[in-house]
């Protein structure tokens, strides 16, 4: 009465869906709230591929990519704005000392 379990087809190898774990970890240094979300989605990709849920794996992969790249972009934008602010502040103080 029990049914035989058949494994998912071999066409969905774990390497076929990128998990974007490395950019997600790098984004921790830029914008950690988004990085946490990116790491969670990146960690789900391989498990979903192994379970045969290719649509879920692709969705998690896209979300991991999106959150990690947005986090990296926000971090870089913040650094650039900070540098511009420091340069302008230094220029203003140099003009005031003349």
C-alpha positions in Angstrom: 0.0 0.0 0.0 2.9 2.4 0.3 4.1 4.3 -2.8 7.6 4.2 -4.1 9.4 7.6 -3.8 11.0 8.7 -7.0 13.8 11.2 -6.9 13.6 14.4 -8.8 14.9 14.4 -12.4 18.7 14.9 -12.8 18.2 17.9 -15.1 18.1 20.3 -12.1 21.7 20.0 -10.8 22.6 22.2 -7.8 25.0 24.2 -10.0 22.2 25.1 -12.5 20.7 27.8 -10.2 23.1 30.3 -8.7 22.6 30.9 -5.0 24.3 34.3 -4.8 25.7 33.5 -1.3 29.0 35.3 -1.8 27.4 38.7 -2.8 25.0 38.3 0.1 27.8 37.8 2.5 29.7 40.8 1.0 26.6 43.0 1.4 26.9 42.5 5.2 29.6 45.1 5.2 27.4 47.6 3.3 23.8 47.3 4.5 23.3 44.5 7.0 19.5 44.6 7.3 19.2 43.8 3.6 22.1 41.4 3.8 20.4 39.2 6.3 17.4 38.8 4.0 19.7 38.1 1.1 21.6 35.4 3.1 18.3 33.8 4.0 17.1 33.6 0.4 20.6 32.4 -0.8 20.6 29.6 1.8 17.2 28.4 0.6 18.3 27.9 -3.1 20.2 24.6 -2.8 17.6 23.0 -0.5 14.9 23.8 -3.0 16.9 22.5 -5.9 17.6 19.3 -4.0 13.8 19.0 -3.2 13.0 19.4 -6.9 11.4 22.8 -6.5 13.0 24.6 -9.4 10.5 27.4 -9.5 11.0 28.1 -5.8 14.8 27.9 -6.2 14.8 30.4 -9.1 12.5 32.7 -7.1 14.8 32.5 -4.0 17.9 33.0 -6.3 16.4 36.2 -7.8 15.5 37.6 -4.4 18.9 36.8 -3.0 20.5 38.6 -6.0 18.2 41.6 -5.7 18.6 42.1 -2.0 22.4 41.6 -2.0 22.9 44.0 -5.0 20.6 46.6 -3.5 22.5 46.3 -0.2 25.8 46.7 -1.9 24.5 49.7 -3.9 23.2 51.4 -0.8 26.4 50.9 1.0 28.5 52.2 -1.8 26.2 55.2 -2.2 26.5 55.9 1.5 30.3 55.8 1.3 30.4 58.1 -1.7 28.0 60.6 0.0 30.1 60.5 3.1 33.3 61.2 1.1 31.7 64.1 -0.7 30.4 65.5 2.6 33.9 65.3 4.2 35.5 66.9 1.1 32.9 69.8 1.1 33.2 70.2 4.8 37.0 70.4 4.6 36.8 72.9 1.7 34.4 75.1 3.6 36.6 75.1 6.6 39.6 75.9 4.4 37.8 78.8 2.9 36.8 80.1 6.4 40.4 80.1 7.6 41.6 82.4 4.8 
